[in-house]
């Protein structure tokens, strides 16, 4: 399982070991909870090879589907050699939202009680279009106190919320569960 912080900033290599650029963003589909698109900042000098226009004052951007990633570890490696990477391009404007736009959003339960903020997004990169099984929420100290959890029920202030428990993402993330349901979920799975 990968976290957003594990991916942003990674160097992106073509299959023949050429540096293409660095991961700058991850496109998120909040309807299916997948991460199908990657945005990279293109390495200076290879814009033409990728078929992208070099902007006057910034770095060129290149978008491709996560299904074209061969592996992710210390670097991200693509399935194509540099001379055919341009064939992977997709329209970046089709992205529903970016992971960076979801990070630090406030999170409320279905009864409008604020819980905390989105602290991380977890990604399963072993499936096509990179499934997002859960988000990590940093629970507000006052909310945590108000829950009156059993001793040892929660280590730290982070709780992982399954994506299927998210009703919607707008200016605020709204969950499908109540404040009490969240408390029971945390107590039923210590260290969750």
N, C-alpha and C positions, 0 to 999 in steps of 0.2 A: 504494500500500500504506500503510495506516494502522498506527500503533502505539497501544497502550492509552493511553500518556501523551498522545497527540494528541487523544484523545476525552474522557477523564475531565475534568470541569470545563467542557466546552463549553456555551455558552448554547444552549438549544433554542427555536426559533421556530416558530410555526404558519405556514401558507402565506400568511396575511394579515399577517405581520410582528409578531405579538404574542409577547411573551416567555412561554413556558410554564414554563420552569425551567432547571435545569442537569443535565448528565449526571453521575450518581452511581455508576452501575455498568453492567457489560456482562455479560449472562448467557451462559455458555459451555456448549455441549453437547460433552463430550469423547468421545462415541461417534462423532459425525459431524464433529467439529472445525469447528463453526460457532458464530457469535455471534448467535443469533436474537432476543434480547430486550435492550432498553435500559431501565434504571431511571433516572428523573429525580427530583430534589428539586424539588417544585412551587413556583413563585413564589407568595409570600404574596398572598392576595386572589383567586386564580383557582381555588381548590379546587372550588368549586361548579360552575364551568363544565366542569371535568374529571370531575365526579362522584365526587370522592374526599373522604373525611372528613378534616378538619383535626385532627391530634393536638393534645393539650393542650400538650405541652412540646417537640415536635419539628416538623420539616417534613414535610408530606404527601408521599407517594411515588406515582409513576404509572409503569406498565409498558406498553411497546408493542413490537411487532415491528419489527425493523430494516428490513423490507420497506416500511415506511411513511415512511422517510427519503428526502427528495428529494435532499438534498446535504449534504456535510460539508466544511467548509473552516475559516474563522475562527469560524463558528457552525454549528449543525446545524439544518437546515430540514426540517419535516415536509411531507407531501403534502396535508394537510387544513388548512382554516381553523379558528380557535379554536373556533367554535361547533359543529364536528363532530369535534374531537380526541377527545372522550370515547368515541367509537365505536371508537377504536383500542386501548382498554385490554385487557390480557391479565392472567391470574393470575400474579403474580410468584412464587408458591410452586412453579410448574412448572419453574423454572429448576434445572438439574442442579447447576451451580456458578457462582460469580461469578469474573470475571477477577481481581479482587483477592485471591481465595482461592488462586489458582494462582501469583500473583506471589510471588517469593522462596522458593518451595518448593525443597527440595534435589532434585537430579537425579542418578540413578545409571544406569549401563549395565546390560545384562542379566546381567552377571557380578557385580553388586552393588558395583562400584567407583564411588565417588562422583566426580562430574564437576564440579559447581558448583551454581548456583542459577538459577531462572527469572528473567531480567532484564527480559523484555518479551514481549508476544504480538503477532504481526503479523496484520493483518486485511485481507482483500481485500474492500472494500466495493462492488465492482462487480458482485457476484453476490448473488442472493437469499439471505437468512439469513446473509450475511457469512461467507464461508469463512475459516478460519484455516489458512493453508498451513504456517506454522511458528511455533516459539517461539524466543526468543533466550535462550541460556544464557551466564551469566558464568562462565567456567571458573575453578576454584580454582587459585591460583598453584602449589601443590605438584603438582596433577594436570597442569598445563601443563608443568612442569619434567620430570615423569616420562614424558611423551609423547615427549620428545626429537625435536621436530618439525624438519623441514628449515628452514634459515634463510629467513625471509621468508614462511613458510607461513601465518602468522596475524598479523594486525595487531590489537593490543589483546588483550583476553581474551574477547571475545564471539564465540560461534559460533551460527549459525542451524541449528536442528534441524527437519527436515520433520516435520509432524504425523503422517504415516504411520509414522514411526520411534518413536512414543511408544506403549508397550504399555499403560500405565495411569497414572492420576493418583489418588493417595490422599493419605496424609500426605507421600509422596515421589513424584516423577515417575520412572517406570521406563521406560527406553528399550528398543527391540527390537534395538539394536546393541551390539556389544562395545566395549571401550575401544580395541582395535586398529582396529576398523572406523571409529570416530570419528576416530582419528589419520589413517587413510588418506583419509577424506572431507575432512578439513581440508587435507591435503597436495595432494589432487587438485584442489581449488578454492581457491587462495590468495585470501585476503580474504573467504572465505565467512563 
